Each structure stands twice: as structure tokens, then as C-alpha cells.
Amino acid sequence: MKLHQIIERHWQQPQPLLKALLWPLSRLFQAVYGVRRYLYRTGRLKSEKLAVPVVVVGNIHAGGTGKTPVVAALVRGLQAKGIQVGIISRGYGRKSSGVHVLDQRSSAAEAGDEPLLLYSQTGAPTAVGSRRAEAGKALLAAHPEIEVIIADDGLQHYALQRDVEIAVFPAADVGRRDLDLLPGGGLREPFARLHAADAVVVSAAVGAVDKAYFRPSENIFCSHLESGNIYLLNRPDILLDTGRLKGVRTAAVAGIAKPGRFFESLRALGIELAETKALPDHADISPADLPAADWVFVTEKDAVKLADCAADNVWVLPVCAIIEPDLAQWLLGRLPSLKKK
């Protein structure tokens, strides 16, 4: 097992020895975080405001919270209410630098897998850039009709001013009192950072959630994922007939933070997997990485990196987040400048 896998397992099931060894590094991380926030709060480090409201959807964890489906659901919810929405993101994992405004020819290498996925799912104008303010300006220049910008991730990107903060927190960690900062734990910021957020979305929530755990945060939402119809790679008009799976070898591959969730979702649909292959989150994926099987299943996040793949045995499982109560409606109440349909 690799070192990063050992540490990530420790985040979920803390080991006393590792906790003692990593504790000083976590305190150093905490000190650096505190100084950085202080410099932004006092204006010693400058932040920039865009011409339209900015809503940051991020997390305090180091990935794997289910944030991207929440962003997609929020964007679609606002679009359904007649709001012109734009998306900006860092574009983690992309091969190019500078600002890139996505179009129909954009690739994951240019934009990053998650921004490209959001663009394809929502159709919302999208731009990526390590400096989110520059990405936002480029997006508004290309699409002046935009009324609000959703910043995918960026809760810790204080160089961009925001009007509303929404933090996504995994239901699996609700109630835990042993969460710590990197590298001893999986947090980018202290748990108390949630108290400054305008809303918290508890992802992968099953049943009632102990909202008191997040006090004094008042606006607590819950989301869960629902699977859609499995479709042929690059051909969403061709849906899978599960009756054809009898007597064939099936496999699945996933390059996401929590690949086990994807494999379990397939099994829950009655698909028996002969092989599963977990890749690192945001990993490059090509046809050569696909298992040898009659039928291969991939995530939508990985599918955008296989746009040039012509295989006729690769199928995509789409998922969407259902957020309750209505997060888009709540957001309209926080941003009265937005028109209502």
C-alpha cells in the first residue's frame, strides 16, 4: 500500500501512532492557514470583486465530498427559474495554463475533467483559470448575459470575493469529533470554518441528519445521489438493455475520490462486476486503461476524458444530486438582485 493510501485510510480510521507523528505537521498547517486568512481579512492581501454576484460551492475536506453533483444540481435549479448562470473553476488536472472559456471543442486536457463535465451536463457558460477572478472576467466578457457566477470549489480561494458561501460536507463524517487538518486529517480548514458559511449541504445523506452538529450554522441542506439511465459512451441516446448482461463479463473503472461508491451503485442496479479498477482522482484515462471485458462501465467524470474513444462496449452511469429543501430557491432569497421567473 502506498504512503498516501495509508494516510487517507488514517483520516477515516485514525491510528494513534500516525496521529502522534502527524500532529505537529497539522499544527503547522493550521498556523499557516490562520496567517493567510488574517492577511485577507485585514486587507493586507487583496481580493477582487466581480460585476455579478459570486456563489462559492466548496468544501473543507481534501476532496471526495460529492461537491460536483451539488454544483450541477444548483446550476440546473437556477436555470429552471430563469436565471442566467455561469460557472468558474480552477480546472484541476488540466494540461494547459491561463484562462480558458469552454466551448464544444474543449477537452479535459484544456479544461479539467470536472469543469468539462459540468459544462456538458448543464450547458452553462464555463471558464477555468487558477486565478478565479480572471476566469470570471473572461466569462463575463464572452457571455455578458450572465447574472450570477457559481464558483466550483474555491472556498479557500480568498483572492475572489464572494456573496454567498455554500460548504458541502459528507454525511459519513457527521458527528465525528476526531477530524483534523492536513496531513494528520483530511481537512483543508478547521471544522469551525463551516460556521462562517451561509449554508451547509450534507452530501450522501441517508435519513435524518443531526443538524445540531453544525451549530451555529442555520441553513442545513441534505443531498443524495440518484442514478440515471446507463448510456453508451459518447452516445447518450443509446440506453443499456440490462437483459443483455447475462452470461457476459462485466467490469468497471473509476478515477474519482471514492471509487467504491461507483462500484456499489452498479451492483445496486443488479450488475455483477467481474473486475473493478480504481484509479487516482482526476487520473488521465485512455482506452488502454479499460479492463478487458465484454461490457465496461465508467463514471461521467471519466467519460469526458474518453471523448475520442470509439469502443462500442463502454457504458456510462450518470448520477444527479437531489437537494432538499430547494437550494436554488433559498439562494434566490439571499440574492434579491436576481430576477425571479
C-alpha positions as CSV (number, residue, x, y, z in Angstrom):
1,M,0.0,0.0,0.0
2,K,1.3,3.5,-1.0
3,L,2.0,6.2,1.7
4,H,-0.8,8.4,0.5
5,Q,-3.2,5.5,0.8
6,I,-2.1,4.7,4.3
7,I,-2.6,8.4,5.3
8,E,-6.0,8.6,3.7
9,R,-7.1,5.4,5.5
10,H,-5.8,7.1,8.7
11,W,-8.1,10.0,8.0
12,Q,-11.1,7.7,8.1
13,Q,-9.9,5.4,10.9
14,P,-7.3,7.3,12.9
15,Q,-4.3,5.3,14.2
16,P,-2.7,6.5,17.4
17,L,0.9,6.3,16.1
18,L,0.2,8.2,12.9
19,K,-1.8,10.7,14.8
20,A,1.2,11.4,17.1
21,L,3.6,11.6,14.2
22,L,1.5,13.9,12.0
23,W,0.1,16.1,14.8
24,P,3.0,18.7,14.6
25,L,2.6,19.0,10.8
26,S,-1.2,19.6,11.2
27,R,-0.5,22.4,13.7
28,L,2.0,24.0,11.3
29,F,-0.7,23.8,8.5
30,Q,-3.1,25.4,11.0
31,A,-0.7,28.2,11.7
32,V,-0.1,28.9,8.0
33,Y,-3.9,28.8,7.4
34,G,-4.5,31.3,10.2
35,V,-2.0,33.8,9.0
36,R,-3.3,33.6,5.4
37,R,-6.9,34.2,6.5
38,Y,-5.8,37.1,8.7
39,L,-4.0,38.8,5.8
40,Y,-7.1,38.6,3.7
41,R,-9.4,39.7,6.4
42,T,-7.3,42.8,7.2
43,G,-6.8,43.7,3.5
44,R,-3.1,43.1,3.5
45,L,-3.7,40.6,0.8
46,K,-6.2,41.9,-1.8
47,S,-9.3,40.2,-3.1
48,E,-11.2,41.1,-6.2
49,K,-15.0,41.5,-6.7
50,L,-16.7,40.6,-10.0
51,A,-19.5,42.6,-11.7
52,V,-22.2,40.0,-10.8
53,P,-22.9,38.0,-7.6
54,V,-20.5,35.1,-6.9
55,V,-21.6,32.0,-5.1
56,V,-18.8,29.7,-4.0
57,V,-19.6,26.0,-3.6
58,G,-16.7,24.3,-1.9
59,N,-15.7,22.1,1.0
60,I,-13.3,21.9,3.9
61,H,-12.3,18.3,3.0
62,A,-9.5,17.3,0.7
63,G,-11.9,16.0,-2.0
64,G,-14.5,13.3,-2.1
65,T,-17.4,15.1,-0.7
66,G,-19.8,14.9,-3.7
67,K,-19.4,18.6,-4.5
68,T,-19.6,18.5,-8.3
69,P,-23.1,16.9,-8.4
70,V,-24.3,19.6,-5.9
71,V,-22.9,22.3,-8.2
72,A,-24.6,20.8,-11.2
73,A,-27.9,20.5,-9.3
74,L,-27.7,24.1,-8.1
75,V,-27.0,25.4,-11.6
76,R,-29.9,23.4,-13.1
77,G,-32.2,24.6,-10.4
78,L,-31.3,28.2,-11.1
79,Q,-31.7,27.7,-14.8
80,A,-35.1,26.3,-14.3
81,K,-36.1,29.5,-12.5
82,G,-34.9,31.6,-15.5
83,I,-31.6,32.7,-14.1
84,Q,-28.6,33.0,-16.5
85,V,-25.8,31.1,-14.7
86,G,-22.1,30.9,-15.4
87,I,-19.5,28.5,-13.8
88,I,-15.9,29.2,-13.0
89,S,-13.3,26.7,-11.7
90,R,-9.6,26.2,-11.2
91,G,-9.7,23.3,-13.7
92,Y,-7.7,21.0,-11.5
93,G,-5.7,18.4,-13.5
94,R,-5.8,20.2,-16.9
95,K,-2.6,20.3,-19.0
96,S,-2.9,23.9,-20.2
97,S,-2.4,27.1,-18.3
98,G,-4.1,30.5,-18.3
99,V,-7.8,31.2,-18.7
100,H,-9.9,29.0,-20.9
101,V,-13.6,29.7,-21.8
102,L,-15.1,26.3,-22.7
103,D,-16.8,25.6,-26.0
104,Q,-18.0,22.5,-27.8
105,R,-14.4,21.7,-28.8
106,S,-12.9,21.9,-25.3
107,S,-11.2,18.8,-23.9
108,A,-10.4,17.6,-20.4
109,A,-6.8,18.4,-21.1
110,E,-7.7,22.1,-21.7
111,A,-10.4,22.5,-19.0
112,G,-10.1,19.7,-16.4
113,D,-12.5,16.8,-16.1
114,E,-14.9,18.3,-13.6
115,P,-15.5,21.7,-15.4
116,L,-15.9,19.9,-18.7
117,L,-18.4,17.6,-17.0
118,L,-20.4,20.5,-15.5
119,Y,-20.4,22.2,-18.9
120,S,-21.7,19.1,-20.7
121,Q,-24.3,18.4,-18.0
122,T,-25.7,22.0,-17.7
123,G,-24.8,23.8,-20.8
124,A,-23.9,26.8,-18.6
125,P,-21.1,29.1,-19.8
126,T,-17.9,27.9,-18.1
127,A,-14.4,29.2,-17.7
128,V,-11.3,27.9,-15.9
129,G,-8.3,29.6,-14.5
130,S,-6.0,29.4,-11.5
131,R,-7.0,33.0,-10.8
132,R,-10.7,32.8,-10.5
133,A,-11.3,36.5,-10.8
134,E,-9.6,36.4,-14.2
135,A,-11.7,33.4,-15.2
136,G,-14.8,35.3,-14.1
137,K,-13.9,38.4,-16.1
138,A,-13.2,36.4,-19.2
139,L,-16.5,34.5,-18.8
140,L,-18.5,37.7,-18.4
141,A,-16.8,39.2,-21.5
142,A,-17.7,36.2,-23.5
143,H,-21.2,35.9,-22.0
144,P,-22.5,39.3,-20.8
145,E,-25.9,37.9,-20.2
146,I,-24.7,36.0,-17.1
147,E,-26.5,37.1,-13.9
148,V,-24.7,35.0,-11.3
149,I,-21.5,33.0,-11.2
150,I,-21.1,29.7,-9.4
151,A,-17.5,29.1,-8.4
152,D,-16.9,25.3,-8.3
153,D,-14.6,24.8,-5.3
154,G,-12.6,27.8,-4.2
155,L,-13.9,28.1,-0.6
156,Q,-10.2,28.6,0.3
157,H,-9.5,30.9,-2.7
158,Y,-9.9,34.2,-0.8
159,A,-8.5,36.3,-3.7
160,L,-12.0,36.2,-5.1
161,Q,-14.7,37.9,-3.2
162,R,-18.0,36.0,-2.8
163,D,-21.5,37.0,-2.0
164,V,-22.6,33.6,-0.7
165,E,-20.7,30.5,0.5
166,I,-22.1,27.0,0.4
167,A,-20.0,24.3,2.0
168,V,-20.5,20.6,1.1
169,F,-19.9,18.2,4.0
170,P,-20.0,14.4,3.7
171,A,-22.7,12.7,5.8
172,A,-20.2,9.9,6.7
173,D,-18.3,12.5,8.8
174,V,-21.3,14.0,10.6
175,G,-20.8,13.5,14.4
176,R,-17.1,12.9,14.2
177,R,-15.0,14.7,16.8
178,D,-11.6,13.5,15.6
179,L,-11.4,15.5,12.4
180,D,-8.1,17.3,11.9
181,L,-6.2,19.4,9.4
182,L,-3.9,18.1,6.8
183,P,-1.8,15.9,6.8
184,G,-3.0,14.3,10.1
185,G,-6.6,14.6,9.0
186,G,-8.4,15.3,5.7
187,L,-9.4,18.9,6.4
188,R,-8.2,21.9,4.4
189,E,-9.6,24.3,7.0
190,P,-10.8,23.8,10.6
191,F,-14.3,22.5,11.2
192,A,-15.2,25.9,12.7
193,R,-14.9,27.3,9.2
194,L,-18.4,25.9,8.5
195,H,-19.8,28.4,10.9
196,A,-18.8,31.2,8.5
197,A,-20.5,29.6,5.5
198,D,-24.0,30.8,4.6
199,A,-25.2,27.2,4.1
200,V,-24.0,23.6,4.5
201,V,-25.1,20.8,2.2
202,V,-24.7,17.4,3.8
203,S,-23.9,15.0,0.9
204,A,-24.8,11.3,0.6
205,A,-27.3,11.8,3.4
206,V,-29.5,8.8,4.2
207,G,-32.3,9.5,6.7
208,A,-32.2,12.3,9.2
209,V,-29.1,14.4,9.8
210,D,-28.0,15.7,13.2
211,K,-28.1,19.4,12.3
212,A,-27.0,20.4,15.8
213,Y,-23.6,19.1,14.8
214,F,-23.2,22.1,12.6
215,R,-24.3,24.8,15.0
216,P,-24.3,27.8,14.8
217,S,-24.8,27.2,11.0
218,E,-28.6,27.6,10.4
219,N,-29.1,26.7,6.8
220,I,-28.5,23.0,6.5
221,F,-29.5,21.1,3.3
222,C,-29.2,17.4,2.5
223,S,-28.4,15.8,-0.8
224,H,-28.3,12.3,-2.1
225,L,-27.4,10.8,-5.5
226,E,-29.8,9.1,-7.8
227,S,-28.6,7.0,-10.8
228,G,-29.9,7.8,-14.3
229,N,-30.2,5.5,-17.3
230,I,-26.9,3.9,-18.3
231,Y,-25.9,5.0,-21.8
232,L,-23.3,4.2,-24.4
233,L,-20.1,6.2,-24.3
234,N,-20.5,9.4,-26.4
235,R,-24.0,8.3,-27.4
236,P,-26.4,9.3,-24.6
237,D,-29.3,8.5,-27.0
238,I,-28.5,4.8,-26.8
239,L,-29.5,3.3,-23.4
240,L,-28.4,0.0,-21.9
241,D,-30.6,-3.0,-22.0
242,T,-29.6,-4.8,-18.8
243,G,-31.1,-8.0,-20.2
244,R,-28.0,-8.2,-22.5
245,L,-25.7,-8.6,-19.5
246,K,-26.5,-12.2,-18.8
247,G,-23.6,-14.5,-19.4
248,V,-21.1,-11.8,-20.3
249,R,-18.0,-10.5,-18.4
250,T,-18.6,-7.0,-16.9
251,A,-16.0,-4.6,-15.4
252,A,-15.9,-1.1,-14.1
253,V,-13.2,1.6,-13.8
254,A,-13.3,4.8,-11.9
255,G,-10.9,7.7,-11.4
256,I,-12.8,9.5,-8.7
257,A,-12.1,10.2,-5.0
258,K,-14.4,7.5,-3.7
259,P,-14.5,4.8,-6.5
260,G,-16.1,2.3,-4.1
261,R,-19.3,4.3,-4.3
262,F,-19.5,4.0,-8.0
263,F,-18.9,0.2,-7.9
264,E,-21.6,-0.2,-5.3
265,S,-24.1,1.9,-7.3
266,L,-23.6,-0.5,-10.2
267,R,-24.1,-3.5,-8.0
268,A,-27.3,-1.9,-6.6
269,L,-28.6,-1.9,-10.1
270,G,-28.1,-5.6,-10.3
271,I,-24.9,-5.5,-12.3
272,E,-22.4,-8.2,-11.2
273,L,-18.9,-7.0,-11.7
274,A,-16.2,-9.5,-12.5
275,E,-13.5,-6.8,-12.2
276,T,-13.2,-3.3,-10.7
277,K,-10.3,-0.9,-11.3
278,A,-9.8,2.1,-9.1
279,L,-7.6,5.0,-10.5
280,P,-6.5,8.1,-8.6
281,D,-8.9,11.0,-8.6
282,H,-8.6,13.1,-11.8
283,A,-6.3,10.5,-13.3
284,D,-5.8,10.5,-17.0
285,I,-7.7,7.7,-18.6
286,S,-7.4,6.2,-22.1
287,P,-8.9,3.2,-23.9
288,A,-5.7,1.3,-22.8
289,D,-6.7,1.7,-19.2
290,L,-10.1,0.0,-19.6
291,P,-10.3,-3.6,-18.4
292,A,-10.7,-6.4,-20.9
293,A,-14.4,-7.3,-20.6
294,D,-17.5,-7.6,-22.8
295,W,-19.0,-4.6,-21.0
296,V,-17.1,-1.8,-19.2
297,F,-18.8,0.8,-17.0
298,V,-17.3,4.2,-16.3
299,T,-18.3,7.4,-14.4
300,E,-19.4,10.5,-16.3
301,K,-16.3,12.3,-14.9
302,D,-14.1,9.7,-16.6
303,A,-16.3,9.6,-19.7
304,V,-15.4,13.2,-20.7
305,K,-11.8,12.1,-20.9
306,L,-12.8,9.3,-23.4
307,A,-14.4,11.6,-25.9
308,D,-12.2,10.2,-28.7
309,C,-12.9,6.5,-27.7
310,A,-14.9,4.7,-30.4
311,A,-15.4,1.5,-28.3
312,D,-18.9,0.1,-28.5
313,N,-18.7,-1.8,-25.2
314,V,-18.1,1.2,-22.8
315,W,-21.2,2.4,-20.9
316,V,-21.7,5.4,-18.6
317,L,-23.6,5.6,-15.4
318,P,-25.0,9.2,-14.9
319,V,-25.9,10.4,-11.4
320,C,-27.6,13.6,-10.2
321,A,-27.9,15.2,-6.8
322,I,-31.3,15.7,-5.2
323,I,-31.0,18.6,-2.7
324,E,-33.7,19.2,0.0
325,P,-35.0,21.7,0.7
326,D,-34.7,23.6,-2.6
327,L,-31.2,25.1,-2.5
328,A,-31.8,27.3,-5.7
329,Q,-34.9,28.8,-4.2
330,W,-33.0,29.6,-1.0
331,L,-30.2,31.2,-2.9
332,L,-32.7,33.5,-4.8
333,G,-33.8,34.7,-1.4
334,R,-30.2,35.5,-0.5
335,L,-29.6,37.4,-3.7
336,P,-32.6,39.6,-4.2
337,S,-30.9,41.3,-7.2
338,L,-31.6,38.2,-9.3
339,K,-34.8,38.2,-11.3
340,K,-37.3,35.6,-10.5
341,K,-39.2,33.7,-13.2
